[in-house]
Amino acid sequence: MAALARVIAEAIVHHYGRQELLRRLADPFWFQSFGAVMGMDWHSSGITTSVIGAMKRGLAPIQGELGVFVCGGRGAHSRRTPAELGAIGDCTGLNATPLIRTSRLIAKIDSALVQDGYDLYLHGFFATADGDWCVVQQGMNPQQREARRYHWGSDTVAGFLDSPHTAIEGRNVGSILNLADREAAPNRAAGLALVRQGPRPVVSLLQDIRTRRSGTLDLFGDGAFPAEPSFGPHLQMPARHKVRAADVDLKRLHATLAAAAECGPQDFTELLLLPGIGARTLASVAFVAEVLHGAPCRFHDPARFSLAHGGKDGHPFPVPLKVYDETIAVLKRAVANARLGRREELDAIRRLDEQARRIDVLQGPSFDEYVDIERAHSPCYGGRTV
């Protein structure tokens, strides 16, 4: 996963620049699709830990050259973020002080101002040599046994207390207290005024309530907050492991497979001469091509990208290690040649995505047929589960 994460990140930076890589990481749909195409359980909150860990390990040897740095992680790793950012500043000359402040402030906002029942346990901070950043955090609700992910991007943050998130993704479990929302400005102002006045007004009010009412006062009972409005699409991963046909846009699946079958052979003539490179590897590369170049609307069904390399839990099929290694080899060679000015192979990967977008209506195997074929061939591909 670290090797595939590295080469995908290199290709994105080569094609579109560092800021584009951060923008995609701040998109929860792309982030989930990215984890799925790397073979992580498509539905799992563990994708967050795995993607950040794979990026951190994969980019470590080339972060200075690429100009993209990954800090933080899960548990104790998250607490080392300020020190890691300081080390980046020492190596690059970048002023790390604003980045350290941003890291601490965002962690505090999602743990104190956003009170939704999810305790933060993961903090990933992505930074570039230009000073741009992206933050991906995750919290866990022990009672629900569910996770919620928080995405931030420097290109969309006008103010840290003005609805700053690019996304907060998770199942809607009811009203929450979000003092980072722009509509909470009067609440923040009132709270600041109370702090400035000292404890006496608050204590007097509570004493007055106690004398007039018996029992406790439920400050956050049902109906205390209006129903949360719906903004844009939502991403919710199910608890089940099995991938179902309803989780996948079959039209897009068929388009991706057709792009590999129709466009692949003529674009990958040299690649096909490499030992072991065949139709199955080209199909995986076609999925990766969409992760590299696809439009945002293409990632609203992240489960589809699990069909590139399966999942480590065996769903929709075991990870085909031989195909996985060949996919990495194809991408590594394309990126290495692009650095030397030979862009033919990297451009061919981009054309796979373009071909898939042009195909509007296409007949192909049903979802169950596709998965059955992959499971039947799994021993030949070195299929593995963890």
C-alpha positions as CSV (number, residue, x, y, z in Angstrom):
1,M,0.0,0.0,0.0
2,A,2.9,2.4,0.8
3,A,4.4,1.7,-2.7
4,L,1.1,2.2,-4.5
5,A,0.3,5.4,-2.4
6,R,3.7,6.8,-3.3
7,V,3.5,6.3,-7.0
8,I,-0.1,7.6,-7.2
9,A,0.9,10.7,-5.2
10,E,3.9,11.2,-7.5
11,A,1.7,11.0,-10.6
12,I,-0.8,13.5,-9.3
13,V,1.9,16.0,-8.3
14,H,3.6,15.5,-11.7
15,H,0.3,16.1,-13.6
16,Y,-1.5,18.7,-11.5
17,G,0.8,19.9,-8.7
18,R,1.1,19.6,-5.0
19,Q,-2.0,21.7,-4.2
20,E,-4.2,19.3,-6.2
21,L,-3.0,16.3,-4.1
22,L,-4.1,18.2,-1.0
23,R,-7.4,19.1,-2.5
24,R,-8.2,15.5,-3.2
25,L,-7.2,14.3,0.2
26,A,-9.6,16.9,1.6
27,D,-12.4,15.3,-0.5
28,P,-13.9,12.4,1.6
29,F,-15.2,10.6,-1.5
30,W,-11.9,10.6,-3.2
31,F,-10.1,9.7,0.0
32,Q,-12.4,6.6,0.5
33,S,-11.9,5.6,-3.2
34,F,-8.1,6.1,-2.8
35,G,-8.1,3.7,0.1
36,A,-10.3,1.2,-1.7
37,V,-8.1,1.1,-4.8
38,M,-5.2,0.3,-2.5
39,G,-6.9,-2.9,-1.3
40,M,-8.1,-1.6,2.1
41,D,-11.5,-2.7,3.3
42,W,-13.8,-0.5,1.2
43,H,-16.3,0.1,4.0
44,S,-14.0,0.5,6.9
45,S,-13.0,3.4,9.1
46,G,-9.6,1.8,9.0
47,I,-9.1,3.3,5.6
48,T,-8.3,6.6,7.3
49,T,-5.4,5.1,9.3
50,S,-4.2,3.0,6.4
51,V,-4.2,5.8,3.9
52,I,-2.3,8.2,6.2
53,G,0.1,5.5,7.3
54,A,0.8,4.4,3.7
55,M,1.3,8.0,2.5
56,K,3.6,8.7,5.4
57,R,5.7,5.6,4.9
58,G,5.7,5.8,1.1
59,L,6.6,9.5,0.7
60,A,9.2,9.5,3.5
61,P,12.2,8.8,1.2
62,I,11.1,11.4,-1.4
63,Q,9.3,14.0,0.6
64,G,12.0,16.6,0.2
65,E,12.1,16.1,-3.6
66,L,8.4,15.9,-4.0
67,G,7.7,18.8,-1.6
68,V,4.9,16.9,0.2
69,F,5.2,16.0,3.9
70,V,2.9,13.7,6.0
71,C,2.8,14.2,9.8
72,G,0.9,12.7,12.6
73,G,-1.2,9.6,12.6
74,R,-3.0,7.5,15.1
75,G,-2.7,7.8,18.9
76,A,0.8,8.7,20.0
77,H,1.8,9.5,16.4
78,S,-0.8,12.4,16.4
79,R,0.9,14.0,19.4
80,R,4.2,14.1,17.6
81,T,2.7,16.3,14.8
82,P,4.1,19.6,16.1
83,A,7.6,18.2,16.4
84,E,7.4,16.7,13.0
85,L,6.3,20.0,11.5
86,G,9.2,21.7,13.3
87,A,11.6,19.3,11.8
88,I,10.2,20.0,8.3
89,G,10.8,23.7,8.9
90,D,14.4,23.0,9.9
91,C,15.0,21.0,6.8
92,T,13.3,23.2,4.2
93,G,13.5,26.7,5.7
94,L,9.7,26.9,5.8
95,N,8.2,28.8,8.7
96,A,6.6,25.9,10.6
97,T,5.1,28.1,13.4
98,P,1.8,28.8,11.5
99,L,1.5,25.2,10.6
100,I,2.0,24.0,14.2
101,R,-0.6,26.5,15.4
102,T,-3.0,25.3,12.7
103,S,-2.5,21.7,13.7
104,R,-3.2,22.4,17.3
105,L,-6.2,24.7,16.6
106,I,-7.9,22.2,14.3
107,A,-7.4,19.4,16.8
108,K,-9.0,21.5,19.5
109,I,-11.9,22.6,17.3
110,D,-12.9,19.1,16.4
111,S,-12.6,17.9,20.0
112,A,-14.1,20.9,21.9
113,L,-16.2,23.1,19.6
114,V,-17.7,20.2,17.6
115,Q,-19.3,18.1,20.3
116,D,-20.9,15.2,18.5
117,G,-20.0,12.2,20.7
118,Y,-16.9,11.2,18.7
119,D,-13.6,11.3,20.5
120,L,-10.6,12.1,18.3
121,Y,-7.9,9.5,18.1
122,L,-6.3,10.2,14.8
123,H,-4.8,13.4,13.4
124,G,-3.1,13.5,9.9
125,F,-1.5,16.6,8.7
126,F,-0.4,17.0,5.1
127,A,1.8,20.0,4.2
128,T,3.7,21.1,1.1
129,A,6.9,23.1,0.7
130,D,4.7,26.0,-0.4
131,G,3.0,26.2,3.0
132,D,-0.3,24.7,1.9
133,W,-1.9,22.1,4.1
134,C,-4.7,19.5,4.5
135,V,-5.9,17.9,7.7
136,V,-7.7,14.6,8.1
137,Q,-8.9,13.6,11.5
138,Q,-11.1,10.8,12.8
139,G,-13.1,10.3,16.0
140,M,-14.7,7.2,17.4
141,N,-18.1,6.8,19.2
142,P,-17.5,3.8,21.6
143,Q,-21.3,3.2,22.1
144,Q,-22.2,3.3,18.5
145,R,-18.9,1.6,17.5
146,E,-18.7,4.0,14.6
147,A,-16.2,6.5,13.3
148,R,-16.6,10.0,12.0
149,R,-14.0,11.7,9.7
150,Y,-13.2,15.4,9.6
151,H,-11.6,17.0,6.5
152,W,-9.9,20.4,6.2
153,G,-8.1,22.1,3.4
154,S,-6.1,25.3,3.4
155,D,-7.6,26.5,0.1
156,T,-11.1,26.5,1.5
157,V,-10.5,27.9,5.0
158,A,-11.5,31.6,5.2
159,G,-11.6,31.5,8.9
160,F,-11.4,28.7,11.5
161,L,-14.7,29.6,13.0
162,D,-16.8,30.1,9.8
163,S,-17.9,26.6,8.8
164,P,-14.3,25.7,8.0
165,H,-14.6,22.0,7.2
166,T,-14.5,20.7,3.6
167,A,-16.5,17.8,5.1
168,I,-17.6,16.0,8.2
169,E,-18.5,12.5,7.2
170,G,-20.4,9.9,9.2
171,R,-23.8,8.6,10.0
172,N,-26.3,11.3,11.2
173,V,-27.0,10.3,14.8
174,G,-29.0,13.4,15.8
175,S,-28.4,17.0,16.9
176,I,-24.8,18.0,17.7
177,L,-23.2,21.1,19.1
178,N,-21.0,22.8,16.5
179,L,-19.7,26.1,17.7
180,A,-17.4,26.2,14.6
181,D,-20.4,26.8,12.3
182,R,-20.9,30.3,10.9
183,E,-24.4,30.4,12.4
184,A,-23.0,29.9,15.9
185,A,-21.3,33.3,15.9
186,P,-23.8,34.7,18.3
187,N,-23.3,31.8,20.7
188,R,-19.5,32.3,20.6
189,A,-19.9,36.0,21.2
190,A,-22.2,35.3,24.2
191,G,-19.9,32.7,25.6
192,L,-16.9,35.2,25.3
193,A,-18.9,37.9,27.1
194,L,-19.7,35.5,29.9
195,V,-16.1,34.6,30.3
196,R,-15.2,38.3,30.5
197,Q,-17.8,39.0,33.1
198,G,-16.4,36.3,35.4
199,P,-18.4,33.5,37.2
200,R,-20.8,35.7,39.2
201,P,-23.6,36.1,36.5
202,V,-23.6,32.4,35.6
203,V,-23.6,31.3,39.2
204,S,-26.4,33.7,40.1
205,L,-28.5,32.4,37.1
206,L,-28.0,28.8,38.1
207,Q,-28.9,29.6,41.7
208,D,-32.1,31.3,40.6
209,I,-33.1,28.3,38.4
210,R,-32.5,26.0,41.3
211,T,-34.7,27.9,43.6
212,R,-37.6,28.0,41.1
213,R,-37.3,24.4,39.8
214,S,-36.8,21.0,41.3
215,G,-34.7,18.3,39.7
216,T,-32.2,19.0,36.9
217,L,-32.5,21.2,33.9
218,D,-32.0,19.4,30.6
219,L,-30.2,22.1,28.6
220,F,-29.9,19.8,25.5
221,G,-33.2,17.9,25.4
222,D,-35.0,16.8,22.3
223,G,-36.0,19.7,20.2
224,A,-33.4,22.1,21.6
225,F,-31.8,22.3,18.1
226,P,-33.5,22.5,14.7
227,A,-33.1,19.5,12.4
228,E,-29.7,19.5,10.7
229,P,-30.1,20.7,7.1
230,S,-28.7,18.5,4.3
231,F,-25.8,19.9,2.4
232,G,-24.7,18.1,-0.7
233,P,-24.0,14.4,-1.0
234,H,-23.3,12.2,2.0
235,L,-20.9,9.4,2.5
236,Q,-21.8,6.6,4.9
237,M,-19.9,3.3,5.0
238,P,-22.0,0.3,6.1
239,A,-20.9,-2.1,8.9
240,R,-21.1,-5.1,6.6
241,H,-18.1,-6.4,4.8
242,K,-19.7,-7.8,1.7
243,V,-19.8,-5.5,-1.4
244,R,-23.2,-5.5,-3.1
245,A,-24.2,-4.5,-6.6
246,A,-26.2,-1.6,-5.1
247,D,-22.9,-0.2,-3.8
248,V,-21.4,0.1,-7.3
249,D,-22.4,2.2,-10.3
250,L,-22.4,-0.6,-12.9
251,K,-22.4,1.7,-15.8
252,R,-19.1,3.3,-14.7
253,L,-17.7,-0.2,-13.8
254,H,-18.4,-1.3,-17.4
255,A,-16.9,1.9,-18.8
256,T,-13.7,1.4,-16.9
257,L,-13.4,-2.2,-18.0
258,A,-14.1,-1.3,-21.6
259,A,-11.6,1.5,-21.5
260,A,-8.9,-1.1,-20.5
261,A,-10.0,-3.6,-23.1
262,E,-10.4,-1.1,-26.0
263,C,-7.9,1.6,-25.3
264,G,-5.3,-0.3,-23.3
265,P,-3.7,-2.6,-25.9
266,Q,-2.9,0.2,-28.4
267,D,-1.7,2.6,-25.7
268,F,0.3,0.1,-23.7
269,T,2.2,-1.7,-26.5
270,E,5.5,-1.5,-24.8
271,L,4.0,-2.3,-21.4
272,L,2.4,-5.4,-22.8
273,L,5.9,-6.8,-23.7
274,L,6.8,-6.9,-20.0
275,P,6.5,-10.4,-18.5
276,G,3.2,-10.9,-16.8
277,I,1.5,-7.7,-17.9
278,G,-1.9,-8.6,-19.4
279,A,-5.5,-7.7,-19.5
280,R,-6.1,-8.1,-15.7
281,T,-3.3,-5.7,-14.8
282,L,-4.6,-3.2,-17.4
283,A,-8.0,-3.4,-15.7
284,S,-6.5,-2.5,-12.4
285,V,-4.5,0.3,-14.0
286,A,-7.7,1.7,-15.5
287,F,-9.2,2.0,-12.0
288,V,-6.0,3.7,-10.8
289,A,-6.2,6.1,-13.8
290,E,-9.6,7.2,-12.6
291,V,-8.3,7.9,-9.1
292,L,-5.5,9.9,-10.7
293,H,-7.6,11.9,-13.2
294,G,-11.3,11.4,-12.4
295,A,-13.7,14.3,-11.8
296,P,-15.1,14.6,-8.3
297,C,-18.5,13.2,-9.3
298,R,-16.9,9.9,-10.2
299,F,-16.1,9.0,-6.6
300,H,-19.6,8.9,-5.1
301,D,-19.5,5.1,-5.1
302,P,-16.1,4.2,-3.5
303,A,-17.0,0.5,-3.4
304,R,-16.4,0.4,-7.2
305,F,-12.7,0.9,-6.7
306,S,-12.4,-2.1,-4.5
307,L,-12.8,-4.1,-7.7
308,A,-9.3,-3.0,-8.7
309,H,-7.4,-4.9,-6.1
310,G,-10.0,-6.5,-3.8
311,G,-9.9,-6.1,-0.1
312,K,-7.7,-7.5,2.7
313,D,-10.8,-8.8,4.4
314,G,-11.6,-10.9,1.2
315,H,-14.4,-8.6,0.0
316,P,-15.3,-8.4,-2.8
317,F,-12.4,-10.8,-3.4
318,P,-8.9,-11.5,-1.9
319,V,-6.1,-9.0,-2.8
320,P,-4.4,-10.4,-6.0
321,L,-0.8,-9.7,-5.0
322,K,0.6,-10.5,-8.4
323,V,-1.7,-8.0,-10.1
324,Y,-1.0,-5.5,-7.3
325,D,2.7,-5.7,-7.8
326,E,2.4,-5.4,-11.6
327,T,0.2,-2.3,-11.2
328,I,2.9,-0.7,-9.1
329,A,5.5,-1.7,-11.6
330,V,3.5,-0.1,-14.5
331,L,3.0,3.1,-12.6
332,K,6.6,3.3,-11.3
333,R,8.0,3.0,-14.8
334,A,5.5,5.6,-16.2
335,V,6.4,8.1,-13.5
336,A,10.2,7.5,-13.8
337,N,10.1,8.0,-17.6
338,A,8.0,11.1,-17.2
339,R,10.7,12.6,-15.0
340,L,13.1,12.1,-17.9
341,G,10.8,13.8,-20.3
342,R,9.2,10.6,-21.8
343,R,5.6,11.1,-20.9
344,E,4.1,8.6,-23.3
345,E,3.2,5.9,-20.7
346,L,1.9,8.4,-18.1
347,D,-0.2,10.1,-20.8
348,A,-1.5,6.7,-21.8
349,I,-2.8,6.1,-18.3
350,R,-4.6,9.4,-18.5
351,R,-6.2,8.4,-21.7
352,L,-7.7,5.3,-20.0
353,D,-9.7,7.7,-17.8
354,E,-10.7,9.8,-20.7
355,Q,-11.9,6.8,-22.6
356,A,-14.0,5.6,-19.7
357,R,-15.7,9.0,-19.5
358,R,-16.6,8.9,-23.2
359,I,-18.4,5.6,-22.9
360,D,-22.0,6.3,-21.9
361,V,-23.8,3.1,-22.5
362,L,-22.1,-0.3,-22.4
363,Q,-23.1,-3.9,-21.8
364,G,-20.9,-5.9,-19.6
365,P,-20.8,-8.6,-16.9
366,S,-23.1,-8.2,-13.9
367,F,-21.5,-7.4,-10.6
368,D,-21.9,-10.9,-9.3
369,E,-20.4,-12.4,-12.5
370,Y,-17.4,-10.1,-12.2
371,V,-16.8,-11.0,-8.6
372,D,-17.2,-14.8,-9.3
373,I,-14.6,-14.6,-12.0
374,E,-12.2,-12.8,-9.7
375,R,-12.7,-15.3,-6.9
376,A,-12.2,-18.2,-9.3
377,H,-8.9,-16.7,-10.6
378,S,-7.7,-15.7,-7.1
379,P,-5.3,-18.6,-6.6
380,C,-3.6,-17.8,-9.9
381,Y,-3.2,-14.1,-9.0
382,G,-1.8,-14.9,-5.5
383,G,-4.9,-13.8,-3.7
384,R,-4.4,-13.0,0.0
385,T,-6.5,-11.9,2.9
386,V,-5.4,-10.5,6.3
